[in-house]
Amino acid sequence: MTAPDPSACPPAIAFLDLPAQQARLGEAIRRRIDTVLNHCRFVMGPEVEELERALAAYAGAGHCVGVSSGTDAIQIVLMAEGIGPGDAVFLPAFTYTATAEVPLLLNATPVFVDVDPRTFQIDPASLERRIAEVRARGELCPRAIIGVDLFGQPAPWPALRAIAAREDLFLMDDCAQSFGGALAGRKLGREATATTLSFFPSKPLGGYGDGGAILTDDAERADLYRSLRTHGEGKTRYEVLRTGMNGRLDTLQAAVLLAKLDGFEDELDRREAIASAYDSGLEGVVLTPARVPDSRSAWAIYAILTEGEAARTALQARLRAQGVPSAIYYPRPLHLQPAYQAHHDGTSLPVAEDLSARILALPIHPELTDAEVARVIAAVRG
């Protein structure tokens, strides 16, 4: 029997290479974890406060509150505003489910908004139409806008702030995918009244499990977030001032994130270099992501657009045969998801629907070698 030709089966490229990251950062992470294992303050230990100070300083925010996940961060922020039954929360239809599920958990109603066809960010014109429609129907009270910094790039914050001020709506930034990004020379984290972060392992700054944080310049809100994350506590453990939740950040996750934060800027630079290589290597072959003007992306996801769903399926098959992974973010917009269809008013959101049929994410992480980047480009080019 003839032995298989190794060149016919190239080694697979990792879509997300956490083992390689662990090999690179493992010693620093273990030192941090060992410190926690020695002091045994696993809940709200000193590393949590240290991380909060570091994240606030990085983003230039006045306050940071560490919490148990990006989803819990959104919930705490909306709880603090008293958002609930009869309230409308406006958010993009093209994003991850967490942004929409939290309003429903609080018995509020998510109102889905279309997005820009090239940057994939929430479309201010669609937002204004949706607010006007809700006000005209009179069934819900518009209360909040959640802007999402999708895939690493910033939402159109100047326009969102203007709309929120004119309509008297609370403005929140879901920055789960984009911590480290910047707009107009300023790091994301201060574009809205409150900014929520996620440290899920696949995020640009990811932990070894769930974790999140809230950034704000408002000291009173920061104190309220701290109370809500710890069962509504007051100044002492058994003084309960309000209905809260268990939303604390584990000390071990804070320790991991502190170790990773030291080299975070270098990782962002590498992500940008990979994105630039994709931009130039794939020009004219597929639609590469449009850059938001005057911004820096954290490049959580590098998403191209194919001509249609059939072209995307064929491209994925060709990539898979060459050991190149890909992923679809997102295969169905939120307003068409079974969990949310009953809460949607039936309005067509054509851009979000079109993107879901054409979008495809390529590997982008700091551990990718130049040779692997060249392989991805060659495989896409065919």
N, C-alpha and C positions, 0 to 999 in steps of 0.2 A: 504494500500500500504506500502510495506517495504521501509524504508528509505535507501538511498544509503550508502554503506560502505565507510567512508572517506579514509580508508587505501587503497582503490582500486584506488584512484586518488591522487597521491602524488603532493604536490605543485610544480609548475613549477620553475625550476632554471632559473635565468636571464642570457642570453648570455652576456649582458652588462648592469650593474646595476647602471645607472647614478642617479636614485633617492636615492639609498643607499649612493653613494658617496656624493651627495648633503647634505644628513643628517649629514654626518661626517664632511664635510668641509664648510657647509653652513655659519656658523658664520664668519669665516675668509673671505670667498668670499663676503659676504654682506658688511663687513667693507670696503673692497677694492672698491666695486661698489659704495657705498655711498660716498666715497671720490670723485669719478668721477662725480657723480650726483651733488655734491656740487660745484666743480670747472667748470663743464660744458664744458670742452675741449674734446669733444667726438672724434675728429679727430686729431691724432698726439699729444695727450696730454702727460703729463710728464710720465705717466705709460708706454708708448711705449718705451721711451728711457731707463727707468729703467729696463724694461724687456730685452731689447737688451743687456744691460750691464750684466744682470744676466745670460742670455743664453750663451753669449760669455765666461764669466768666467767659467760657468759649463763645457762647451766643450773645454775650453782652446784655443779658437779661438781668432784671433786678432780683428775681427769685426763681428757684427750681424746687419742685416737690417730686421726689422719687415715688413711683407707684408700681403696681404689680404687672401691668401690661399697657400697651397702647390703647386697647379697648377700654380698660378701666380708667385710663386718663381721660378719654372722651366722656365717659359716664360721670366722672367726678366733676368735670367742668360744667356739663349741662345740669347736673343736680344742683350745683352751686347757684345757677341762674334761675332755679325753680321751674325749669321747663318740664311740662307734663301734658296732661289731657287737654285737647283742643288747640295745642300749639303746633305751628308749622316750622320745621327745620329744613332749610334749603341746602342741598348738597349735590355734587356731581353724580350723574348716573354711571359714569365710567370710573370706578374705583373699587377697592376691596370692601367686602360686606360689613366690616366692623363699623364703618362710618354711618351706615344706614340702620344697623340693628340697634344701636344705643338709643336713638330717639324712640323706637318702638318699645324697648325695655322700660322706658320712662312713660309709656302711653302717650307720647307725642307722635306726630306724623311726619315722616320724611317726605319732602317734595323734591323730586328728581329734576335735575337741570342738565341740559346738553353741554357738550364740551367742544373745544377748538379742534378742528380736524388735523392739525399739524403738531401742535404742542401737547395735545391731549388734556390740557388744563380746563377748568370750568370756564364757560363762555359768559362774560358779563351781560351781553345782549339777551341771551337765553334766560339768565337769572332775572333780569328786570322784567321780562315777559311773564315768567312764572310767578314772581311776586305780585304783579298786577292781576294775574288770573286768580290767585288765591284771595286777594283782597276783594275782587269783584264778586266771587262766589259767596264770600262772607261766612263760610262754614268753619274756617280755621283762623286762628290769630297768628300772623307772621311774627316769629320771635327771634330766630337766629339763622345765621349763614355759617356753614362749615366749608371753608376753602381747603382743598387738598393739594399739597405739593406732590404731584404725581411723578413717580419713577425717578425722583431725584431733583426735578426742576421746580422752580417756584410758581405758584398760582399768580394770577394778575392782581397783585395786592393793592396797588393804587386805585384801581377801578373797584375792587371789592370794598375797600374802606369807604370810598365815596358813596357807594350804594347803601352800605350799612348805616352810614351817618344820615343819609337822606331819608331812609326808610325806618330809622330808629330800631335797628336790629343788632343783637349781640353778634360779634364776629369772632370766630374761632379758627385756628390754623391746625389742621391735621397734617403734621409734618412727619408722620411715621416713616415715610420712605426717603426723606430728604434732609435729615440732619447733616450738617456740613455744607449744604448748598448755600448760595448767597444771591441777593438781589441788590443791584445798585451799590455794590461794594460792601453791603452789610449782611452778615451771616443770618440765615433764617432763625427765627425764634422770637422776633419782636414785631412781626407784621400785623398781628391781631391782638386782641385783649388777652387771649390765652393761646398757647401753642402746645400741642400734645405730641409726644415722641413715643416711638416703639423701639425696643431693643431685642426684638425677635432675632434669632441667629442669622437669618438671611439679610438683615438690614445692613447698611454701610457700617454702622456701629452696632454690632450685635453681641448679645450675651450668650450664655450657655443655657438658655431657657427663656421663659417669659420675663419681661420687664418693661417699664416705661417711665415717663416723667412728664411734668407739666411745667412750662416756662411762663412767667408773667412779670410785668413791671408793677403790678398792683399788690401792695403788701396785704391789704385786707382780704383780697381773694386768695392769696397764697396761704394765709392762715386758715381760711375756710377749707381749702383743698386739703391741708394737713389734717384738719379735724375729720373731714369726710372720709379720708383714706383709712382712718383708724376708728371706725365705728361711731363717728360723731363725737369723739372725746373733746372735753374742754381742757383745762390746764392740768388736770390730774387724770389718771387712768380711769377712775370710776365716776368721773363727772361726765355725764352724757348730755350734750346740749342739743343734739339733733339726730335724725336717722341718717346713719352713714353706711359704710361698707368695710369689708376687709380688703383693702387695696394697697397694702404695703409692699415695698420693694425688698426682696431678700438681700441680706448682707453679702452672701456669696456672689450674687449677680452683680452687685455694686463693685465688689473686688475685681471680678473679671473685666468689667467695663472700665475701671480705672487703669488696669494694665493695658487694655486695648487703646484707650484714649491717647496714650503717650505717642503712638505712631500713627494716629488717625489721619493727620494731614498728608503724610507720605502715601497712605493708602488712597486718599482722594486724588492725589496727583497721578497715581498709577491708573485709577479708573478713568481719569480724563485722557490720559495718553492712549488707552485702549479705545475709548470712544472716538477720539480723533483719527486713529488708525482705521476704525470701521467706517467713519465718515468718508475718508478719502478712498478707501479700498472698495467701497460698495456704491459709490456715486454712479448714477445712471443704471444701476442693476435693480435696486429696490429703492423705495422712499426711506431715507434715513430720518431720524427724529430731528425736527426743527428745534433750534436753540431758542429759549426765551431770551429776548433782548436784554443786554446789560445784566447777565446773570452767570452764576456758576452752578453746574449740576453736581449733585453727589453721586449720580449714575448708579442708583440702586438697580435700575433695569435699563437695558438698551433695547428699544423696541423698533423694529422696522415694519413697513407696510408692504404687503404684496398686492397684486392686482385684484385678488379676490380669494374666496375660501378655497376653491379648487387649486389655485396656484400655491396657496399656503400649505395645503395638504401635500402637494407634490414636493415642495421645498423641504418640508419636515422629513419626508421619507428619504430624500437625497442626503440631507444632513445626517440622519440617523445611520445610513449606510456607511458614512465616512467617519463615524465616531464623534460627531458634533451634536451636542444636545441643544434643545430649544424648548421654549415654553410659551404658553398663550396666557397673557394677562391683558384682557379678561375675556373668556369665551362667550359670556353673556352679560349684557349691561344689567345693572341692578333693577331697573324698573321692569325687566322681563324675567327676573328670578321668581320661582314659585313662592318663596317666602314673602315677597314684596308686592306681587301683582295685585293683591286685594287692596293694598293701601295706595296704589297708584291711580291717578285720575284718568288714565287712558291716553294722555298726551303722547304723541309720537316724538321721539328724540332721535332723529335720523343719523346724526353724526356718531353717537355712542353705538347705535346699532350697526352702522357700517364698520366702525373700527373693530368691533368684536369679531367680524368675519375676516379681517385682513391682517390683524396685528400678530407679530411674532417676536419673541424676546430671544436675544443671543447671549451667550455667556459673557459676563463682565464682572470680574472680581480681581483683587490685587495679586492673586497667585498665578494668574494666566501668564505664560511666557510669551515672548515675541513670536516664537515658532508656532505656538498654539493659536495666537491671534491670526497669524498668516494662514493657518489651516482653516480657521473659521471663514475668513474672507474668501479663500479659494473655493471652499465648499458651497458658499452662497452663490458665488459667481458661476459655479457649475463648469 
